[in-house]
Amino acid sequence: MKLIVVRHGETEENAKRMLMGHMHGTLSGKGRLQAKKIALRLRNTKIDRVFSSDLMRARRTTEEIVRYHNVPLVYTKELREQNYGVLQGRHLDYLLAAMKRTRKSRLRYRPKRGESIMDMKIRVGKFVRSLNKKKEYKNETLLISAHAGIAWVIFSMYGHVPLAKAMKMHPKNTGLFTVEINDKGSKIIEDRMFK
């Protein structure tokens, strides 16, 4: 099985360094162009199924990609970004200040009414492993259209990189990486997201 993981196009909120989490966000003009470009880049790539976050910033990116692929498409909340709880819609500085105040790492800090990166890792890991277990997907190429946090988790899982290290890498908007998974294990065979 191959997994192609794509991050959504730039949002107006990304440009302002706002924490969107489970809020929808709006693709900026640059983000809409990025979505069109990644769709064209993937136009001739074999894709058998698409799984996308149900949040609008990912949906809009996914819509561009599937224009060239008549394949099953599933929108799911399991691929949403980290839930930042009371910090959603706030500037990144609020998260950094809260982490400093509580002396918790980025991995472990859980905003009020939100989830930690470790909580998200469990959610996303469970979803992605369920895809890997389906026999009918064994020889297929699946595309996942989602967010920075999802990219960190999947890159960590299949690229054999500690999550804390993956989180130090900045995922490009509409960047992608491809993972090959077989009976012998997994490896990243293409990285245009973090490099």
For each residue, the residues with C-beta under 8 A, 3 or more apart:
1: 131 132 137 138 139 140 141 142 180 181 182
2: 140 141 142 178 179 180 181 189
3: 128 131 141 142 143 144 154 158 178 179 181
4: 42 45 47 141 142 143 144 176 177 178
5: 143 144 146 150 151 154 155 176 177 178 179 193
6: 38 42 61 65 143 144 145 146 174 175 176
7: 146 147 148 150 151 171 172 173 174 175 176 193
8: 11 27 31 35 53 57 58 60 61 145 146 147 173 174
9: 27 28 30 31 32 33 34 35 38 57 60 61 173 174
10: 14 15 27 28 30 31 34 173 174
11: 8 14 15 20 25 26 27 28 31 57
12: 15 16 25 26 27 28 31
13: 16 18 20 23 25 26
14: 10 11 17 18 20 25 28 31 173
15: 10 11 12 28 30
16: 12 13 91
17: 14 91 92 93
18: 13 14 89 90 91 92
19: 84 87 88 89 90 91 92 94 95
20: 11 13 14 23 24 25 55 57 81 84 88 89
21: 80 81 82 83 84 85 87 88 114
22: 55 80 81 83 84 88
23: 13 20 55 88 89
24: 20 55 56 57
25: 11 12 13 14 20 55 56 57
26: 11 12 13 56 57
27: 8 9 10 11 12 31 32 35 57 60 61
28: 9 10 11 12 14 15 31 32
29: 32 33
30: 9 10 15 33 34
31: 8 9 10 11 12 14 27 28 34 35 57 60 61 173 174
32: 9 27 28 29 35 36 60
33: 9 29 30 36 37
34: 9 10 30 31 37 38 61 173 174
35: 8 9 27 31 32 38 39 60 61 63 64 65 174
36: 32 33 39 40 64
37: 33 34 40 41 174
38: 6 9 34 35 41 42 61 64 65 174 176
39: 35 36 42 43 64 65 67 68
40: 36 37 43 68
41: 37 38 45
42: 4 6 38 39 45 47 65 68 69 143 176
43: 39 40 68
44:
45: 4 41 42 141
46: 141
47: 4 42 50 65 69 71 141 142 143
48: 71 72 137 140 141 142
49: 71 72 73 74 137 140 142 143
50: 47 62 65 66 69 71 72 73 74 142 143 144 145
51: 73 74 76 79 131 142 143 144 145
52: 58 59 61 62 73 74 75 76 79 144 145 146
53: 8 58 59 75 76 77 79 80 81 145 146 147 150
54: 58 59 75 76 77 79 80
55: 20 22 23 24 25 58 59 80 81 147
56: 24 25 26 59 60
57: 8 9 11 20 24 25 26 27 31 60 61 147
58: 8 52 53 54 55 61 62 79 145 146 147
59: 52 53 54 55 56 62 63 75
60: 8 9 27 31 32 35 56 57 63 64
61: 6 8 9 27 31 34 35 38 52 57 58 64 65 145 174
62: 50 52 58 59 65 66 73 75 145
63: 35 59 60 66 67
64: 35 36 38 39 60 61 67
65: 6 35 38 39 42 47 50 61 62 68 69 143 145
66: 50 62 63 69 70 71 73
67: 39 63 64
68: 39 40 42 43 65
69: 42 47 50 65 66
70: 66
71: 47 48 49 50 66
72: 48 49 50
73: 49 50 51 52 62 66
74: 49 50 51 52
75: 52 53 54 59 62
76: 51 52 53 54 79 127
77: 53 54 80
78: 123 124 126 127
79: 51 52 53 54 58 76 124 127 144 145 146 147 150
80: 21 22 53 54 55 77 83 146 147
81: 20 21 22 53 55 120 146 147 148 149 150
82: 21 114 115 116 117 119 120 149
83: 21 22 80 88 111 113 114 115 120
84: 19 20 21 22 87 88 90 95 111 114
85: 21 88 110 111 112 113 114 115
86: 111 112 113 114
87: 19 21 84 90 94 95 98 111 114
88: 19 20 21 22 23 83 84 85 114
89: 18 19 20 23
90: 18 19 84 87 94 95
91: 16 17 18 19 94
92: 17 18 19 95 96
93: 17 96 97
94: 19 87 90 91 97 98
95: 19 84 87 90 92 98 99 109 111
96: 92 93 99 100
97: 93 94 100 101
98: 87 94 95 101 102 109 111
99: 95 96 102 103 104 105 106 109
100: 96 97 103
101: 97 98
102: 98 99 109
103: 99 100
104: 99 108 109
105: 99 108 109 164
106: 99 109 117 164 167
107: 116 117 118 163 164 167
108: 104 105 116 117 118
109: 95 98 99 102 104 105 106 116 117
110: 85 114 115 116 119
111: 83 84 85 86 87 95 98 114 115
112: 85 86
113: 83 85 86
114: 21 82 83 84 85 86 87 88 110 111
115: 82 83 85 110 111 119 120 123
116: 82 107 108 109 110 119 120
117: 82 106 107 108 109 120 121 149 152 163 167
118: 107 108 121 122
119: 82 110 115 116 122 123
120: 81 82 83 115 116 117 123 124 149 150 153
121: 117 118 124 125 153 156 163
122: 118 119 125 126
123: 78 115 119 120 126 127
124: 78 79 120 121 127 128 149 150 153 154
125: 121 122 128 129 153 157
126: 78 122 123 129 130
127: 76 78 79 123 124 130 131
128: 3 124 125 131 132 144 153 154 157
129: 125 126 132 133
130: 126 127 133 134
131: 1 3 51 127 128 134 137 142
132: 1 128 129 137 181
133: 129 130
134: 130 131 137 138
135: 138
136: 140
137: 1 48 49 131 132 134 140 142
138: 1 134 135
139: 1
140: 1 2 48 49 136 137
141: 1 2 3 4 45 46 47 48
142: 1 2 3 4 47 48 49 50 51 131 137
143: 3 4 5 6 42 47 49 50 51 65
144: 3 4 5 6 50 51 52 79 128 150 154
145: 6 8 50 51 52 53 58 61 62 65 79
146: 5 6 7 8 52 53 58 79 80 81 150 151
147: 7 8 53 55 57 58 79 80 81 150 151
148: 7 81 151 152 171
149: 81 82 117 120 124 152 153
150: 5 7 53 79 81 120 124 144 146 147 153 154
151: 5 7 146 147 148 154 155 171 175 177 193
152: 117 148 149 155 156 163 166 167 169 171
153: 120 121 124 125 128 149 150 156 157 163 166
154: 3 5 124 128 144 150 151 157 158 179
155: 5 151 152 158 159 161 166 169 177 188 193 194
156: 121 152 153 159 161 162 163 165 166
157: 125 128 153 154 186
158: 3 154 155 179 181 186 187 188
159: 155 156 166 177 179 186 187 188
160: 186
161: 155 156 165 166
162: 156 165 166
163: 107 117 121 152 153 156 166 167
164: 105 106 107 167 168
165: 156 161 162 168 169
166: 152 153 155 156 159 161 162 163 169
167: 106 107 117 152 163 164
168: 164 165
169: 152 155 165 166 194
170: 194
171: 7 148 151 152 175 193 194
172: 7 175 192 193 194
173: 7 8 9 10 14 31 34
174: 6 7 8 9 10 31 34 35 37 38 61
175: 6 7 151 171 172 192 193 194
176: 4 5 6 7 38 42 190 192 193
177: 4 5 151 155 159 188 190 191 192 193 194
178: 2 3 4 5 188 189 190 191
179: 2 3 5 154 158 159 186 187 188 189
180: 1 2 186 187 189
181: 1 2 3 132 158 185 186
182: 1 185 186
183:
184:
185: 181 182
186: 157 158 159 160 179 180 181 182
187: 158 159 179 180
188: 155 158 159 177 178 179 191
189: 2 178 179 180
190: 176 177 178
191: 177 178 188 194 195
192: 172 175 176 177 195
193: 5 7 151 155 171 172 175 176 177
194: 155 169 170 171 172 175 177 191
195: 191 192
